[in-house]
Amino acid sequence: MKSIISEISDSFYTKIIDNDYFSAFFIDKDFDHIKQHVTDYIHYTLTSEKEDLDDSKSYYIGTQHSKMGVPLNIVLNFTDTIQQEVFSIQQERA
């Protein structure tokens, strides 16, 4: 699962860097650290039991995006894209 998420994350962050609007959010940020953190977080949310998930992590991520001015629909679109790509890759490998 982690390799699938890493592939999707790599593709996603390549698109971000190539986009002038979104890449501006990462100026003077440790991009590799953020990318790894997001990959780890997605893996955590997809592999943990629902009752074991820490909702405060999701809240923190949401507030950080909000403080940076990232529109909520962009964040939700990203999560939907991740879900679709995970399912697609899993089906291809089955």
Backbone torsions as a table, in degrees:
resi	resn	phi	psi	omega
1	MET	NA	-41.2	-176.3
2	LYS	-64.0	-35.7	179.3
3	SER	-67.7	-36.6	176.4
4	ILE	-63.0	-47.1	-179.8
5	ILE	-63.3	-38.9	178.3
6	SER	-63.0	-42.0	177.5
7	GLU	-60.3	-46.4	-179.3
8	ILE	-65.5	-43.0	179.7
9	SER	-61.8	-44.1	178.2
10	ASP	-58.4	-46.1	179.9
11	SER	-63.2	-44.5	-179.2
12	PHE	-61.7	-47.9	-176.6
13	TYR	-72.0	-25.0	172.2
14	THR	-64.4	-41.9	177.5
15	LYS	-64.1	-38.6	179.2
16	ILE	-63.2	-46.9	-178.2
17	ILE	-62.9	-33.6	-179.3
18	ASP	-79.3	-6.4	-177.8
19	ASN	-105.9	119.1	-177.2
20	ASP	-58.6	-40.6	-177.9
21	TYR	-64.9	-51.8	-175.1
22	PHE	-75.5	-34.4	-179.6
23	SER	-65.0	-24.3	178.6
24	ALA	-62.6	-26.7	178.9
25	PHE	-69.3	-15.9	-174.4
26	PHE	-108.4	8.8	176.9
27	ILE	-63.8	133.1	-179.2
28	ASP	61.9	24.6	177.0
29	LYS	-113.5	153.6	175.8
30	ASP	-79.9	87.6	-173.3
31	PHE	-58.6	-43.7	-179.2
32	ASP	-63.6	-37.9	178.0
33	HIS	-65.7	-44.3	179.9
34	ILE	-62.5	-45.4	179.8
35	LYS	-59.6	-44.5	179.5
36	GLN	-66.5	-40.7	179.5
37	HIS	-61.7	-45.0	-179.9
38	VAL	-65.9	-41.6	177.8
39	THR	-60.1	-45.8	178.5
40	ASP	-63.2	-40.4	-178.9
41	TYR	-66.0	-43.6	179.5
42	ILE	-63.4	-42.2	177.2
43	HIS	-60.0	-44.6	178.9
44	TYR	-58.4	-46.4	-176.6
45	THR	-70.6	-30.4	-178.6
46	LEU	-84.2	-19.3	-175.6
47	THR	-111.2	-6.2	-179.8
48	SER	-89.8	152.3	171.8
49	GLU	-69.6	145.5	-176.5
50	LYS	-53.1	-43.4	-177.3
51	GLU	-70.7	-14.2	179.1
52	ASP	-93.4	-8.1	-178.2
53	LEU	-71.0	141.5	178.6
54	ASP	-97.9	103.1	-177.1
55	ASP	-61.6	-24.0	-178.8
56	SER	-65.8	-27.9	176.8
57	LYS	-65.8	-44.1	178.4
58	SER	-63.9	-42.3	178.6
59	TYR	-61.0	-45.1	179.9
60	TYR	-60.1	-45.7	179.5
61	ILE	-61.5	-42.8	178.3
62	GLY	-62.0	-44.2	-179.4
63	THR	-68.3	-35.4	178.2
64	GLN	-64.4	-43.0	177.4
65	HIS	-64.2	-40.8	179.2
66	SER	-63.1	-44.0	179.7
67	LYS	-63.1	-30.9	179.8
68	MET	-83.8	-6.7	178.8
69	GLY	86.1	15.5	177.7
70	VAL	-77.7	120.1	-178.1
71	PRO	-61.1	142.6	-178.5
72	LEU	-56.9	-38.5	-178.8
73	ASN	-63.4	-28.0	177.1
74	ILE	-70.0	-43.8	179.4
75	VAL	-63.3	-45.2	179.7
76	LEU	-66.2	-37.7	177.1
77	ASN	-62.0	-41.0	178.1
78	PHE	-60.8	-46.5	-178.2
79	THR	-64.7	-37.4	177.2
80	ASP	-65.7	-42.0	178.3
81	THR	-61.8	-45.0	178.2
82	ILE	-58.0	-47.8	-178.9
83	GLN	-59.8	-47.6	-179.1
84	GLN	-62.5	-41.6	-178.7
85	GLU	-70.2	-37.8	176.1
86	VAL	-60.1	-47.8	179.7
87	PHE	-62.9	-42.0	-179.2
88	SER	-62.9	-47.1	-179.4
89	ILE	-66.0	-39.6	178.5
90	GLN	-62.4	-40.2	179.4
91	GLN	-67.0	-39.1	178.5
92	GLU	-63.1	-35.3	-176.0
93	ARG	-87.7	-9.0	-177.6
94	ALA	-77.3	NA	NA
